[in-house]
Amino acid sequence: MTHKDINVAVYTTSWCVYCRAVKEYLKDRKVSFKEVDVEHDQDAARALVERTGQAGVPVVEIGEETIIGFNRQAIDGALRDNKLV
């Protein structure tokens, strides 16, 4: 799978319980995703704050949709909208 084939990004930190839950949820649904660890990637952390207006994680980007937090309903809707499930 090439980088451009990945339509889902999950912004995380190592200590975030909900970040782990989002990643497990996506894996269980067999959805490929790119993980961006904003704890270690300061450029990504700054860009995330600029896009979302806040620094909390997890943030899930699915296609053009940005979901803040572990919101199963919003994630499922975005996955369906982007034909990833």
C-alpha positions in Angstrom: 0.0 0.0 0.0 1.4 3.4 -0.9 1.1 6.4 1.3 -1.4 8.1 -1.0 -3.7 5.1 -0.7 -4.2 5.8 2.9 -7.4 7.9 3.4 -7.4 7.8 7.2 -5.1 9.5 9.6 -5.2 9.1 13.4 -3.4 11.8 15.5 -2.3 10.3 18.8 0.0 10.3 21.8 1.5 7.3 23.6 -0.4 8.0 26.8 -3.9 8.5 25.3 -6.3 5.7 26.2 -8.8 6.9 23.6 -6.2 7.0 20.9 -5.5 3.3 21.5 -9.2 2.6 21.4 -9.6 4.4 18.1 -6.7 2.5 16.5 -8.2 -0.8 17.8 -11.6 0.1 16.5 -10.2 0.9 13.0 -8.1 -2.3 13.0 -11.2 -4.4 14.0 -13.1 -2.8 11.0 -10.1 -3.6 8.8 -9.5 0.0 7.9 -5.9 1.0 7.1 -4.7 4.2 8.6 -1.7 6.3 9.1 -0.8 7.1 12.7 0.7 10.5 13.5 2.2 10.8 16.9 1.9 14.4 17.8 3.8 13.8 21.0 7.0 13.3 18.9 6.1 15.2 15.8 5.9 18.9 16.8 5.3 20.0 13.2 2.3 17.7 13.0 1.1 18.9 16.4 1.2 22.6 15.3 -0.6 21.8 12.1 -3.3 19.9 13.9 -3.9 22.8 16.3 -4.1 25.2 13.3 -6.7 22.9 11.6 -8.8 22.1 14.6 -8.3 24.9 17.0 -7.4 22.6 19.8 -4.6 20.3 20.9 -6.6 17.3 22.2 -6.3 13.8 20.8 -7.4 11.6 19.3 -8.2 13.3 16.1 -9.3 11.2 13.1 -9.2 12.4 9.6 -11.2 10.4 7.1 -11.2 11.9 3.6 -12.1 15.5 4.1 -13.8 14.9 7.5 -12.1 15.7 10.8 -13.5 13.9 13.9 -12.3 15.1 17.3 -12.3 12.3 20.0 -13.4 8.7 19.8 -16.9 9.1 18.3 -17.9 5.8 16.9 -21.0 7.1 15.2 -19.1 9.9 13.4 -16.2 7.5 12.4 -18.7 5.0 11.0 -20.5 7.7 9.0 -17.3 9.1 7.6 -16.1 5.6 6.7 -19.3 5.0 4.9 -19.3 8.4 3.2 -15.8 7.7 1.9 -16.6 4.1 0.9 -14.0 2.6 3.2 -16.3 0.1 4.7 
